[in-house]
Amino acid sequence: MSSDAELTIIDLFIQELASQLNSFEKLIDTASENDVDEMIRVAHSIKGASRLVQIEEIAELGDTLEQVFKGVKKRDVALSDSLIQSVKEAIRTLRTLVDEKKDPSLWVKQQKDTLVNLITDLNAAEGGYQRGKEGVDGTRSHSSDPLQQCVQKKINLFNEAFKKVETGFHDLEAVDQMITIAKEIREVALQYHRPEIATLSGAFETCFKAARIGGFTWTRSHYDLLVEAASYLNRYCHVSVQDQKEWFKKNKSGIESVVSIIQALSQQSTLEQDNTTEALEEVTPLTISPVVQKESSADLSLLELFFGELENYITVLNDGLSVIEAKEDREDDLEKLMRAAHSLKGAARTVQMDLVVRLAHAMEDYLSALQTGTVALVSGGVDILLEAVDLLMKFSKAGTAKGKEWLNSENNHVHTLIDKIVGLTGGTAPEVNKKSVAPAPPPAPEPQAIKQPPLKQHRPPRDRVLRVSSDNLNRLMGLAGESVVESRWLQPFGESLARLKRDFNDLHSRFSRLNEELAGASLSDRAEHRLHELRSRFQETRNNLTERLADFDMFMRRHDSLSDRLYNSVLDSRMRPFADGVGGFPRMVRDLGRQLNKKVQLIIEGSNTPVDREILEKLESPLTHILRNAVDHGIETIQERRAAGKPEDGLVIVEAMHKAGMLMITITDDGRGINYEELREKVIAKNLVTRAMGEKLSEQELLDFMFLPGFSTAKTVTDVSGRGVGLNVVQSMVQEVGGNIRVNATQGAGMRFILQLPLTLSVIRALLVEISGEIYAFPLGRIDKLHHLPRDKIEVVEHRQYFRDDDKNIGLIAAHQFLDLPVTDPFPHELSVIIVSDLMNTYGVVVNSFVGEKELVVQDLDPLLGKVPDIYSGAFLEDGSPVLIIDVEDMVRSIDNLLSRSSLSSLSEAKESSPISVKQKRILVVDDSITVREVESRLLQNHGFAVDTAVNGVDGWNAVRVENYDLVITDVDMPRMNGIEFVKMIKADPRLKAVPVMIVSYKERNEDREQGLQAGANYYLTKSSFHDDTLLDAVRDLIGDP
């Protein structure tokens, strides 16, 4: 945090929440009834603050705490140990939001289930307390509905038992308890003629009886479905009697939907155990609700749910089978694979996909046999399983509309696969009984076969995913970017208001002096009255202007924060984990290795690294080319690796990370690397260079030839590689998105490709430069180097200008020439040069000056303009002014064309055209001591600097916002705003943060120095530095000579 003035509303909320939690912790530790009023106040404050920032989930928790303690105060609720523990758990949960400093909306999403459970626990402690509508006095009435009171009492017990099955149905005692409770609720609901509650509780009864005998498989999505169903019972207990009719009407469709799915899923039990039908007959799905009459919609929902889960199972099977051969300890992997096959079997039975049931059952049996050691793992077995996964993938793509039809057409293929898999275990294929009700049950599975998966391996509930078209997302991204730009316009407007206030203060000062001069004059009563009236109006207007400026400043900060958060949220919505784009690579590398008789292991690191979806889509083809080259050309055969003393298994590592504001993707192999002499001969043989030139090429220059179209190091052309198009495709894609690629290779030790890409195509990090009085932007990813080049270092050969850099000749060209702009200002003695390159050429582009780095929101140019030469796109700066982004590839081609016409003008011509005007550098000195201000000012002015002064932090803050300074020097201890706060505000301001700041203070302790430097100061000096050259040396170090 910079300062109180810089805090966003969310930051203030987090601070207040931390303060209230501290109070709550102290109060709950003593747990005295004397502190109940204070705990009510704290809970009410949390509720109010949460609602102010629209975080309703925390507001609801705060409201629950408030009502609980109101019940304690009225002695309707006991201050029991269980209540105290529930409150402490709520405090601990909210404390994670404060400590982790996360975005509250993201935190709420992650903690949603926890918050629901906390509210449920507190409601349980509250007992029969009615949580319907609040009265005028803020209190709540007790329920007068006997059914609600009964359900409330039983649902509290149900919730306690429900917690015990959060990771699986291991606790059979808890399952039995929930069966009993659900049955009791159903019976009471029927007595009170509430079919909706009876149907819902009956679905729970059916479900948990099925789970009791292993018929209802635990998965994360199934558990989330049960949580959603239980939430209806919990919410029903909180509805006032007069609102029940409307509540049931509003939630009818939701209750019917979850009941339909739970009842349908529970029917699996009849397919798993011979005795299941008898067990489930005790609680036949109730017909008192219209739910069961909507079979067609329920079937469609189940089919969609099945295909959604099928994709997940395919991913688990594909990823696991692709790497299992390379692992010695594969017990955990086999467990995951077997669970996926088992879950797939159960899901297929639910929707009566008999062929899929048999195929999954055969896969499960083989994987179980591998796990128990009954059979050994062989490559042929994995190949057969992967063939089955491929078939399931094609089935998944057929979707709900044509899935069954496609499966029937592949009947023979499926049976052949089943026979192959069964043959691996030495058994016979499982049969499916074609009875009208359901398939016949297979042998009862062993208890250990129903093992529960870890939470992290399951997808979140499907209803949390919303499909949005890419066009809509792009438009939203553009609007969010425009919002950020518009918010930046408020800054200069605020500065203009500050200047207006200064003009008004000057006018007021002039009036005051006039008033003093007229004080001794003899004026009429009318004139005296007018002067008095003017003084009052001046003061009133001055106060109003100050207040409005303060209000505007606060509004500007809120608007900046809101637009930034909106933009970041939209930007996050464009991101996908790196794993989404590389999921098929382990399988590809495995299959290619087997095809080439090589053993290859692929390791992917940084799977969770967020990547822009457009870049991720473009990455598939380049990474495929690099990986295929690595396996084909890089990794040696088993015999060659043995001879070289390497492990038989070749290793390829793909790593993704964010570094220095860019996406870095590294592909490394431990193969044969590059024989540079062979590569040199290949370059010469293709007449790409003369032999004399080829002999002088460095290793890095030789590697660059690999990216040329048609160039290949392969000796033969195969269906895998050798056509010379792969690496050229890689470089084309990288350059298309504004990135670059580097390659390193060591003979006998492998190769490394490094792709440096922008984090997103919507925002680029760019260098702003001035060219002929206009601002242009160069993408940082396309800049090799920046140089400040003295003009006397320029050499000329045959009218071509160049300079030496790292023993290379770099051609020079003025940017205004290829952009066809007029020459406005002469170039200074030291030129600002941007070095850019393509595969074959390197150039130095001379601009008038470097302005600085900026993140720019990319704006596409109007299609009516067509392709603008040398321009990639446009953007807007913070003040709303447009800036064009240079297309470096196109620019290099333009330079080639200019060179071919020999039309370059000499960079030295501007030297004699006019003298260079040097702007005097300005320094702001801020100190409340007039003596110190005068000493510093004279010292700096005597050495050629222009100096302005300010008497405190507020005065200094107003000055830096209105004027432009090269350096700010400030004291620490000052009235109204101290130096530390002043420095923080400067560094938090996007326009001012680049201005260097120096603190000069009498405080010499290390703690004071560290505090100043942490605030953002570039130097921290003591005032003894006036007596030697320390201060001046520091000034020159920061901004150079005057």
Stockholm file with secondary structure:
# STOCKHOLM 1.0

chainA/1-1042         MSSDAELTIIDLFIQELASQLNSFEKLIDTASENDVDEMIRVAHSIKGASRLVQIEEIAELGDTLEQVFKGVKKRDVALSDSLIQSVKEAIRTLRTLVDEKKDPSLWVKQQKDTLVNLITDLNAAEGGYQRGKEGVDGTRSHSSDPLQQCVQKKINLFNEAFKKVETGFHDLEAVDQMITIAKEIREVALQYHRPEIATLSGAFETCFKAARIGGFTWTRSHYDLLVEAASYLNRYCHVSVQDQKEWFKKNKSGIESVVSIIQALSQQSTLEQDNTTEALEEVTPLTISPVVQKESSADLSLLELFFGELENYITVLNDGLSVIEAKEDREDDLEKLMRAAHSLKGAARTVQMDLVVRLAHAMEDYLSALQTGTVALVSGGVDILLEAVDLLMKFSKAGTAKGKEWLNSENNHVHTLIDKIVGLTGGTAPEVNKKSVAPAPPPAPEPQAIKQPPLKQHRPPRDRVLRVSSDNLNRLMGLAGESVVESRWLQPFGESLARLKRDFNDLHSRFSRLNEELAGASLSDRAEHRLHELRSRFQETRNNLTERLADFDMFMRRHDSLSDRLYNSVLDSRMRPFADGVGGFPRMVRDLGRQLNKKVQLIIEGSNTPVDREILEKLESPLTHILRNAVDHGIETIQERRAAGKPEDGLVIVEAMHKAGMLMITITDDGRGINYEELREKVIAKNLVTRAMGEKLSEQELLDFMFLPGFSTAKTVTDVSGRGVGLNVVQSMVQEVGGNIRVNATQGAGMRFILQLPLTLSVIRALLVEISGEIYAFPLGRIDKLHHLPRDKIEVVEHRQYFRDDDKNIGLIAAHQFLDLPVTDPFPHELSVIIVSDLMNTYGVVVNSFVGEKELVVQDLDPLLGKVPDIYSGAFLEDGSPVLIIDVEDMVRSIDNLLSRSSLSSLSEAKESSPISVKQKRILVVDDSITVREVESRLLQNHGFAVDTAVNGVDGWNAVRVENYDLVITDVDMPRMNGIEFVKMIKADPRLKAVPVMIVSYKERNEDREQGLQAGANYYLTKSSFHDDTLLDAVRDLIGDP
#=GR chainA/1-1042 SS CCCGGGCCHHHHHHHHHHHHHHHHHHHHHHTCGGGHHHHHHHHHHHHHHHHHTTCHHHHHHHHHHHHHHHHHHTTSSCCCHHHHHHHHHHHHHHHHHHHHTCCHHHHHHHTHHHHHHHHHHHHHHHTTCCCSCBCTTSCBCCCCCHHHHHHHHHHHHHHHHHHTTTTCSCCHHHHHHHHHHHHHHHHHHHHTTCHHHHHHHHHHHHHHHHHHTTCSCCCHHHHHHHHHHHHHHHHHTTSCGGGHHHHHHHHHHHHHHHHHHHHHHHTTHHHHCTTHHHHHGGGCCCSSSGGGGCHHHHHHHHHHHHHHHHHHHHHHHHHHHHHGGGCSCCHHHHHHHHHHHHHHHHHHHHTTCHHHHHHHHHHHHHHHHHHHTSSCCCHHHHHHHHHHHHHHHHHHHHHHHHHHHHHHHTHHHHHHHHHHHHHHHTCCCCCCCCCSSSCCCCSCCCGGGSCCCCGGGSCCCGGGCCCCCHHHHHHHHHHHHHHHHHHHHHHHHHHHHHHHHHHHHHHHHHHHHHHHHTTTSCCCHHHHHHHHHHHHHHHHHHHHHHHHHHHHHHHHHHHHHHHHHHHHHHHHHTEEETHHHHTTHHHHHHHHHHHTTCCEEEEEECTTCEEEHHHHHHHHHHHHHHHHHIIIIISCCHHHHHHTTCCSSEEEEEEEEEETTEEEEEEEECSCCCCHHHHHHHHHHTTSSCHHHHHHCCHHHHHHGGGSTTCCCCSSCCSSSCSSCHHHHHHHHHHHTTCEEEEEEETTTEEEEEEEEESCSSEEEEEEEEETTEEEEEEGGGCCEEEEEEGGGCEEETTEEEEEETTEEEEEEEHHHHTTCCCCSCCCSEEEEEEEECSSCEEEEEESEEEEEEEEECBCCCGGGCCCTTEEEEEECTTSCEEEEECHHHHHHHHHHHHHHTCCCCTTHHHHHSCCCCCCCEEEEECSCHHHHHHHHHHHHTTTCEEEEESSHHHHHHHHHHSCCSEEEECSSCSSSCHHHHHHHHHHSTTTTTSCEEEEESCCCHHHHHHHHHHTCSEEEEGGGGGSSHHHHHHHHHHCCC
#=GC SS_cons          CCCGGGCCHHHHHHHHHHHHHHHHHHHHHHTCGGGHHHHHHHHHHHHHHHHHTTCHHHHHHHHHHHHHHHHHHTTSSCCCHHHHHHHHHHHHHHHHHHHHTCCHHHHHHHTHHHHHHHHHHHHHHHTTCCCSCBCTTSCBCCCCCHHHHHHHHHHHHHHHHHHTTTTCSCCHHHHHHHHHHHHHHHHHHHHTTCHHHHHHHHHHHHHHHHHHTTCSCCCHHHHHHHHHHHHHHHHHTTSCGGGHHHHHHHHHHHHHHHHHHHHHHHTTHHHHCTTHHHHHGGGCCCSSSGGGGCHHHHHHHHHHHHHHHHHHHHHHHHHHHHHGGGCSCCHHHHHHHHHHHHHHHHHHHHTTCHHHHHHHHHHHHHHHHHHHTSSCCCHHHHHHHHHHHHHHHHHHHHHHHHHHHHHHHTHHHHHHHHHHHHHHHTCCCCCCCCCSSSCCCCSCCCGGGSCCCCGGGSCCCGGGCCCCCHHHHHHHHHHHHHHHHHHHHHHHHHHHHHHHHHHHHHHHHHHHHHHHHTTTSCCCHHHHHHHHHHHHHHHHHHHHHHHHHHHHHHHHHHHHHHHHHHHHHHHHHTEEETHHHHTTHHHHHHHHHHHTTCCEEEEEECTTCEEEHHHHHHHHHHHHHHHHHIIIIISCCHHHHHHTTCCSSEEEEEEEEEETTEEEEEEEECSCCCCHHHHHHHHHHTTSSCHHHHHHCCHHHHHHGGGSTTCCCCSSCCSSSCSSCHHHHHHHHHHHTTCEEEEEEETTTEEEEEEEEESCSSEEEEEEEEETTEEEEEEGGGCCEEEEEEGGGCEEETTEEEEEETTEEEEEEEHHHHTTCCCCSCCCSEEEEEEEECSSCEEEEEESEEEEEEEEECBCCCGGGCCCTTEEEEEECTTSCEEEEECHHHHHHHHHHHHHHTCCCCTTHHHHHSCCCCCCCEEEEECSCHHHHHHHHHHHHTTTCEEEEESSHHHHHHHHHHSCCSEEEECSSCSSSCHHHHHHHHHHSTTTTTSCEEEEESCCCHHHHHHHHHHTCSEEEEGGGGGSSHHHHHHHHHHCCC
//
